[in-house]
């Protein structure tokens, strides 16, 4: 399976800020992926909550699109 990881920061409706990677598949931009892909959830990998790394046992989070307040693509190196 082909992957296209994109690093993003997501702020949820409850105020939590999550930074991690999303496989945006064949899309070029995260905004295209989240706005046009038919899935109702996204899977966020290598998650950092706020500025604190997540627990080693938490490899990913499944986030319903309805719970996303806004998102920002991370700066590319």
N, CA, C and O of each residue as an XYZ file, in Angstrom:
308
protein
N       0.832     -1.181      0.000
C       0.000      0.000      0.000
C       0.875      1.242      0.000
O       1.807      1.358      0.796
N       0.571      2.158     -0.888
C       1.331      3.395     -1.001
C       0.938      4.354      0.119
O      -0.239      4.466      0.464
N       1.912      5.034      0.675
C       1.626      6.008      1.730
C       2.091      7.392      1.302
O       3.023      7.535      0.511
N       1.442      8.383      1.827
C       1.784      9.778      1.593
C       1.556     10.526      2.903
O       0.564     11.242      3.037
N       2.473     10.369      3.887
C       2.251     10.995      5.193
C       2.389     12.514      5.136
O       3.296     13.050      4.498
N       1.477     13.185      5.810
C       1.483     14.649      5.910
C       1.405     15.012      7.380
O       0.499     14.558      8.078
N       2.340     15.824      7.866
C       2.327     16.238      9.263
C       1.367     17.411      9.423
O       1.448     18.394      8.686
N       0.451     17.301     10.396
C      -0.566     18.334     10.627
C      -0.755     18.564     12.120
O      -0.445     17.705     12.945
N      -1.266     19.735     12.443
C      -1.714     20.053     13.791
C      -3.223     20.201     13.719
O      -3.747     20.947     12.891
N      -3.920     19.479     14.597
C      -5.375     19.488     14.625
C      -5.832     19.986     15.990
O      -5.358     19.513     17.023
N      -6.751     20.940     15.990
C      -7.359     21.413     17.231
C      -8.787     20.886     17.252
O      -9.563     21.109     16.322
N      -9.116     20.184     18.330
C     -10.437     19.578     18.463
C     -11.430     20.557     19.076
O     -11.043     21.577     19.646
N     -12.709     20.235     18.951
C     -13.766     21.080     19.524
C     -13.615     21.279     21.028
O     -14.042     22.303     21.561
N     -13.009     20.307     21.721
C     -12.844     20.409     23.167
C     -11.579     21.180     23.563
O     -11.289     21.310     24.752
N     -10.814     21.698     22.570
C      -9.640     22.506     22.850
C      -8.313     21.765     22.794
O      -7.263     22.407     22.773
N      -8.325     20.445     22.769
C      -7.073     19.697     22.689
C      -6.378     19.960     21.367
O      -7.025     20.060     20.325
N      -5.061     20.072     21.412
C      -4.252     20.246     20.211
C      -3.432     18.988     19.997
O      -2.700     18.567     20.893
N      -3.543     18.387     18.829
C      -2.830     17.171     18.483
C      -1.973     17.428     17.250
O      -2.439     18.008     16.269
N      -0.722     16.995     17.306
C       0.157     17.086     16.143
C       0.607     15.682     15.800
O       1.015     14.918     16.675
N       0.530     15.346     14.521
C       0.934     14.019     14.091
C       0.902     13.912     12.577
O       0.844     14.917     11.869
N       0.940     12.678     12.093
C       0.969     12.426     10.664
C      -0.302     11.721     10.221
O      -0.822     10.853     10.922
N      -0.796     12.103      9.049
C      -1.963     11.479      8.436
C      -1.533     10.995      7.057
O      -0.877     11.726      6.315
N      -1.905      9.753      6.713
C      -1.656      9.254      5.373
C      -2.743      9.818      4.472
O      -3.899      9.403      4.553
N      -2.374     10.773      3.606
C      -3.376     11.418      2.760
C      -3.531     10.702      1.411
O      -4.121     11.249      0.480
N      -3.007      9.498      1.315
C      -3.178      8.636      0.147
C      -2.727      9.329     -1.132
O      -1.586      9.785     -1.210
N      -3.584      9.417     -2.123
C      -3.196      9.984     -3.418
C      -3.435     11.490     -3.510
O      -3.246     12.078     -4.575
N      -3.843     12.113     -2.423
C      -4.087     13.559     -2.426
C      -2.771     14.308     -2.273
O      -1.826     13.802     -1.669
N      -2.716     15.518     -2.824
C      -1.515     16.345     -2.717
C      -1.493     17.175     -1.440
O      -0.427     17.462     -0.897
N      -2.683     17.561     -0.959
C      -2.765     18.419      0.223
C      -3.716     17.818      1.247
O      -4.671     17.126      0.894
N      -3.443     18.088      2.521
C      -4.298     17.596      3.597
C      -5.706     18.181      3.472
O      -6.684     17.478      3.729
N      -5.826     19.438      3.087
C      -7.149     20.053      2.972
C      -8.003     19.330      1.930
O      -9.200     19.141      2.143
N      -7.413     18.928      0.821
C      -8.161     18.163     -0.193
C      -8.609     16.828      0.381
O      -9.742     16.399      0.163
N      -7.716     16.173      1.116
C      -8.026     14.877      1.716
C      -9.187     14.986      2.693
O     -10.143     14.215      2.603
N      -9.120     15.924      3.618
C     -10.131     15.990      4.678
C     -11.472     16.506      4.155
O     -12.521     16.135      4.681
N     -11.449     17.349      3.135
C     -12.694     17.921      2.628
C     -13.387     17.061      1.582
O     -14.605     17.157      1.435
N     -12.655     16.219      0.846
C     -13.284     15.462     -0.237
C     -13.303     13.952     -0.033
O     -14.118     13.267     -0.650
N     -12.431     13.414      0.812
C     -12.437     11.969      1.046
C     -13.686     11.601      1.841
O     -14.082     12.330      2.751
N     -14.296     10.489      1.505
C     -15.598     10.123      2.082
C     -15.534      9.535      3.489
O     -16.580      9.344      4.110
N     -14.350      9.244      4.011
C     -14.264      8.667      5.346
C     -14.768      9.663      6.388
O     -14.661     10.874      6.200
N     -15.315      9.146      7.485
C     -15.851     10.004      8.547
C     -14.853     10.208      9.687
O     -15.084     11.026     10.577
N     -13.734      9.457      9.660
C     -12.696      9.544     10.689
C     -11.344      9.674     10.002
O     -11.173      9.259      8.856
N     -10.386     10.256     10.720
C      -9.010     10.225     10.247
C      -8.169      9.517     11.299
O      -8.504      9.521     12.483
N      -7.083      8.912     10.857
C      -6.169      8.224     11.760
C      -4.889      9.057     11.836
O      -4.212      9.260     10.829
N      -4.568      9.532     13.030
C      -3.403     10.374     13.273
C      -2.322      9.535     13.936
O      -2.539      8.976     15.011
N      -1.142      9.442     13.293
C      -0.025      8.637     13.781
C       1.027      9.511     14.458
O       1.089     10.718     14.225
N       1.860      8.883     15.305
C       2.979      9.566     15.964
C       2.520     10.867     16.617
O       3.048     11.943     16.334
N       1.549     10.750     17.478
C       0.823     11.902     18.025
C       1.577     12.570     19.167
O       2.146     11.908     20.036
N       1.566     13.891     19.140
C       2.034     14.719     20.247
C       0.836     15.550     20.684
O       0.224     16.243     19.871
N       0.499     15.478     21.983
C      -0.607     16.257     22.536
C      -0.024     17.531     23.110
O       0.812     17.483     24.013
N      -0.457     18.669     22.592
C       0.131     19.940     23.019
C       1.596     19.912     22.682
O       1.958     19.828     21.508
N       2.456     19.981     23.688
C       3.898     19.892     23.481
C       4.495     18.659     24.137
O       5.717     18.532     24.224
N       3.633     17.737     24.607
C       4.085     16.552     25.320
C       3.909     15.312     24.448
O       2.796     15.045     23.995
N       4.975     14.545     24.198
C       4.817     13.325     23.390
C       3.813     12.369     24.029
O       3.717     12.278     25.253
N       3.069     11.662     23.186
C       2.078     10.717     23.693
C       2.764      9.509     24.310
O       3.964      9.302     24.126
N       2.006      8.725     25.034
C       2.519      7.520     25.662
C       3.040      6.572     24.584
O       2.482      6.534     23.488
N       4.093      5.809     24.866
C       4.623      4.885     23.865
C       3.606      3.849     23.394
O       3.732      3.327     22.286
N       2.596      3.540     24.220
C       1.602      2.551     23.820
C       0.553      3.149     22.880
O      -0.223      2.399     22.289
N       0.507      4.470     22.724
C      -0.462      5.122     21.844
C       0.203      5.430     20.509
O       0.820      6.483     20.342
N       0.075      4.506     19.556
C       0.690      4.706     18.255
C      -0.139      5.607     17.355
O       0.399      6.256     16.458
N      -1.450      5.651     17.591
C      -2.304      6.475     16.751
C      -3.601      6.805     17.472
O      -3.967      6.166     18.459
N      -4.290      7.822     16.953
C      -5.621      8.193     17.420
C      -6.558      8.190     16.221
O      -6.173      8.581     15.119
N      -7.784      7.748     16.442
C      -8.833      7.835     15.432
C      -9.695      9.029     15.830
O     -10.228      9.072     16.939
N      -9.832     10.000     14.922
C     -10.531     11.235     15.229
C     -11.711     11.405     14.271
O     -11.515     11.430     13.056
N     -12.926     11.523     14.796
C     -14.065     11.817     13.926
C     -13.902     13.215     13.315
O     -13.537     14.162     14.012
N     -14.170     13.338     12.024
C     -14.048     14.638     11.364
C     -14.927     15.693     12.027
O     -14.569     16.871     12.043
N     -16.075     15.286     12.575
C     -16.990     16.234     13.235
C     -16.378     16.865     14.481
O     -16.838     17.918     14.922
N     -15.349     16.243     15.057
C     -14.718     16.765     16.275
C     -13.572     17.731     15.992
O     -12.955     18.240     16.927
N     -13.280     17.990     14.725
C     -12.161     18.868     14.367
C     -12.656     20.303     14.251
O     -13.532     20.610     13.443
N     -12.077     21.178     15.077
C     -12.408     22.600     15.020
C     -11.668     23.252     13.851
O     -12.273     23.922     13.015
N     -10.340     23.042     13.805
C      -9.547     23.499     12.672
C      -8.246     22.715     12.616
O      -7.906     21.990     13.551
N      -7.525     22.866     11.517
C      -6.264     22.152     11.312
C      -5.283     23.056     10.589
O      -5.672     23.983      9.879
N      -3.998     22.766     10.786
C      -2.928     23.506     10.129
C      -1.879     22.510      9.658
O      -1.383     21.724     10.464
N      -1.530     22.522      8.381
C      -0.423     21.682      7.938
C       0.864     22.151      8.605
O       1.090     23.352      8.749
N       1.696     21.217      9.007
C       2.967     21.567      9.650
C       3.921     22.111      8.580
O       3.825     21.742      7.409
N       4.827     22.977      8.985
C       5.807     23.530      8.054
C       6.695     22.406      7.535
O       7.085     21.510      8.282
N       7.003     22.468      6.257
C       7.911     21.480      5.674
C       9.331     21.916      5.937
O       9.657     23.103      5.907
N      10.186     20.908      6.202
C      11.593     21.205      6.509
C      12.339     21.627      5.270
O      13.534     21.916      5.337
